[in-house]
Amino acid sequence: MPISRLNNKVIAITSGDPAGIGPELILRSLSSIKARGIKFIIIGDKIVFDNAGNKLKNKIRHLCKYETVSKSDLKNLRKSVNLFDLNIIGKKKYFLGKATKLCGTAAAEYVLEADRLIKENLVHALVTAPINKNAVNLAGYNWRGHTEILARLSGTKNFAMSFIAGQFKVVLMTTHIPLSKVAQNLKSTDICEKIELTEKYLKKYFRIKNPTIGVCGLNPHASDNGLFGDEEKMIIKPAVAAARRKKINVLGPTSAEKLFYDAYNGKIDALIAMYHDQALIALKMILRDQAVNLTLGLPYIRTSCSSGTAYDIASKFIAKETTMTAAIKLAIELSAANKKA
């Protein structure tokens, strides 16, 4: 059954690190997804996908077929699954499961090409397969991750990393920074902006008319009235108060353990977490294979699978595609919601 019907929407999928499981996840996922009115552009290297396809053809009964296209073909795609071959790997040797400058260059250039296609209005949404930060930095790009670079490329100032899985919608205040620097990177104005951004997405894309948002404290028990720190009183509470003045239904700051339990039981619609692991430990313990990374604030829909490059199994072709499938399906559904808005 088709999961959605859209008219001539194009979703780009960057293939991630060629040495990782990204190409495998994409081929596995697109072999099962049916969506009318959607065309997919895989941005990668033909040689990498041909190799992955040869490894998978005896494992998947109906392995998806892709048509290789050039830049001039992108305005009039004929097939549902298309491969835009950047030919970065070409005839060079690459090794599955190993971080290299070559594969880091390829992974970064796939993302940069996706940005160009979006700016040329050839693509309406983006799904990203995992990159390896070490490989990308070996190639000289000095990226922290997809979220930050996509925000910079699009000129987006107010953005947020979020994770969607089942009943959980979790937005992160800080992402890839040391835990020792979290407190100094929290500002009331930023927290209030993230609350507003979260409410906007809940209403516009998830069709929740009057969402309830819970804001986690930073310290144990949300500092227990100042016994374990003053960040709640000095930084987080003023942000919550400012959001309430804007008529947003927001709770907190409250201990993360309580808010995650309430979210699990459907009592609140989204959470604002102060740091990376506070957001992800509970979510991935419960719904690891369903978690999707959604970037809030970009001028287009961007989702990603929540797995990494998984170098340890990349050459075995045994990866589970569940989270990539969920990422592609969420990109389709949010594109449909955006069309109706």
N, C-alpha and C positions, 0 to 999 in steps of 0.2 A: 504493500500500500504506500502511495506517496505520502510523505509527511507534511508537505506544504505545496501550494501552487503559487508561483510567482511568474511574472512576465519578464523574460529576458534579463534576469538578474545574473550577474557574474560574480562568483566567489573565487578569489585567488587562494591557493594553498602553497605556502613556501615549504620546501621539502626538508629544511633543517640541515643538520650536519650529515653529509653523505656517508660518514663513517659510523653513524648512529642508526637508531631504529626508525627514524622519521619516514623514509621512503616505504619501508615495510608497513608501517601503521597506515599511511595514506592509501596504499593499494588494498590493504585489507578492508579499510573503512568504506572506500568508494565501491567496493565489490558488493556491498549490501545496501547502500543508501540509494533510495529512489526519490527524486524531487522534481516535479514538473515545473517547467519554466526556469530552471536553474542550469547554468553551465559552470563548470569548474575549470580553472586554469591552474595546473600544477606548475610552479616555478622551480626549476631544478635542472638537472643534467640527464639527458636521455640515457646515457650509458649506465648511470646509477640505477635508473628505474628499470631498464632492460635487464640488468643483472638481478635486481630484486625480484622482478617478475619471473625470471627463469627459476629462481629458488622457490618461489611460491606456487608455481603453476600446478604442481602435483598435490599441493596442500589445500587449495581453494578450488572448488568445483567450477564456479563462475567468476574467475578472476577478472577484474575490470579491465577493459581495453581503453587505451588512450591514443589520441591522434596528436602527432607532433606538429606544432604550429610555429609560424614566424610572427614577428611583430606586426606585419601587415595583415595577418589573418585575424588579429584579435578583435577587430570591429565587426566581424561576421563569422562567428564560430559556428561550425556545423554540428559537431559532436558534443555530447554532454560532458565528456571528460577529455581535456586537452592538456598537452604538455608543452610548455614554453621552454625550449632547450637553450639555456644560456651557454652551454658548452665550455664551462670553466674547468671541469675535470678532463673532458675530452679523452685523449689517449694516455694521459698521465696515470701513473699508478696511485691508487689510494687503498688504504687498509682499514677494513671494518674493525671497529673497536679501539681505534687509536686517534688521539688528538694530534692533528698536524696543521701546519700553516696552510697547506693547500685546501683542506676541507674547511678550515676556519674562514678562509677567503670566500669559498663557495657559499657557505652558510650566510655570511654577511651580505654578499652581493645578491642573493635571492631576496633578502629582506629589502634592500635598497631598490631593487627592480620592482618589487611589489608596491613600494611607496610611489615610484614613478607612474606606474599603471593606475594607481588610485587617483593621483593628481591629474592624469589625463582622462579621467572619468571612464576608463575602460574596465574598472573593477569596482564593485559596490561593497564588498565585505572581504575580510582577510582572516584566514585561519593559518596559524603558524605551527610547524613541527619543531621539535626541540633543537636548540643549538647548544654547543658546549662553550662555555665562557672562556675556558683555557685555550681552546683552539682558535676562537675568534680573536683573542688577545695576542696569541702567537702570530696571527696574521696582521697585527698592528692596528686593529679597529678600536680597542680600548672601550668596549661596551660592558655595561653592568648587566644588561638583559634586554629582551624585546620591549618591555613596557616603556623603559626610559628612552630608548632610541626612537621608537615610533612616536612618542610624545614630542621629542625634539624635532624630528623630521616634519611633523605636521604643525609645529608651532603651538602646541597645546600646553597651557600653563597649569590649568586645574584638571588633573587626571588622577586616576587611582587604579591600582591592581586589585581585582576582586576574584573570588572563586565561587563558582556556582555548582552545587551538587545536591540533588534532592531537595530537602527542606532548608538547606543552608544557602545563604547568600552573605558572604563575608567580604568586607572591604578593608584593605590594609592602609594604615596611616604611614608606616614606614616599610620599606621592602628589603633591599639587599645592602644592609649596613650592619656593622657590628652591634651586638646587644648593648655594649658599653656606651654607644652613642645615641641610643634611641631617645632617651629623655631630652637631650639637648636639641634633638631634631623635631620635637613636638611643639607646635604653636597653636594657640587658640583659634586664630584666624584660619589656619589650615584645616583644623578639625571641623570647624563650622562649614567650610567650603566642601569638605568630603561628605558631610551629612547632607548638605543641599544636593550635591551631585548624586548621591545614593538615592535620595527621594525622587529625583528627576527620572532616573533609570527605572526605579520600581514602578512609577506611574506610567511612563511612556512605553517602555519595552515589555514589562511584565504585567501590565494592566492591573496593578493593585491601586485602587482608588484612594485609600487612606492608610498608607503603610505605617507600621510601627518599627522604629529603628532603635536598637540597643547599642549603647556605647560602652565598651569595656574600659575598666580602669587599667592603669599601668602596673601598679603595685599589688602585692597579695591582698585579697579582700578589698580591693580598691582603696587601699591605704588605711582602712578601719579608722576613719575620721582623723587622719594625720599621724597615726602611730608608726606607719611604715613609709613615710614619704609625703611630700606636699604637692606632687604633680597633679593629682586629682583636683585639689582645691584651687591651685594657681593657674592651671592650664586647661584641664578637661571640663570642669564644671562651668567656667565662663563660656566655653564653646557650646555646650549643651543649652545653656540659658539663652545664648544668642540665637540658636536654631529654634528654640521654642517661641521666641519673639517673632519669628518668621512663620509661625503657625505650623511647624513641623512636629509631628508626634514622635518625640525622641525620649528615651529613657537613659538614665545613668548619670555619672559613671558607676558601673556595677561590676562585681567580680566576673571575670570571663567564664568561670565554671558555671555560674548561674545563668548567664545569658546564653551560653551554648546549649544548656539543658532546655531553656525556654524555647530557643529556636528549634531544637530537635522535636519539641512537642507542639510546634506550630503557634506559639504564643506571640512571637515577634517575626517580622518579615526579613530583617537584615541586621547584621552586626557590623560595628566599626571596631576593628582590632588595632591595638597600638603597635604591634610588631609582628614580624613574619611568622614565627613559630606559634605565637598565641593564636593566630588565625588558622593555622593549618594542621596542628596536631590532632585536634578533635575531628575536624572535617575528614582528614585522610584516614584516620583510624576507622571511621564508620563508612565512608563512601569513597574510598581511594580511587576505585576504578571508574567512578562517574564524575570526578571533579574536573571542571573546566575553568580555565583562566580567562576572565573577561576584563578587558581594559575599559574603564569608564572615562568619558571625557573626550575621546578622539572624535574627529568629524566623520567617522565611519565605524562599522562594527568590526571588532577584532576579538577573536577567541583563540585559545590555544589548548592543546592537550596538557595535562598537568604532569606528565611523565618527563623524565630527562632523556638524554641520548642513550642511556643503558648500554654503554660500550661492552659490558660484560656478556651480554647476550646478542649483540648486534650480528654476529656471524652465524648464529644458530637459527635465526628466523622462527622464533617461538614467541615473539612479543604479543601481548594482548592489546588489541586495538580499541578497547572499550572507551577509554577517555578521548581518543582522537575522534571516534564516531560521535561521541557526545558533543565535542567541540564543533564539528561540522554541522550537526543537527541544530545546535544552539545558534550558530551563525545564520542558518536558514530561517529559523523561527523569529529571531530578532530582526532580521531583514524584513520579514513579513509584517511584524509589528510596526516597524519604522515606516513602512509603506502606508499603513492604515492611519498613522498619526497625523 
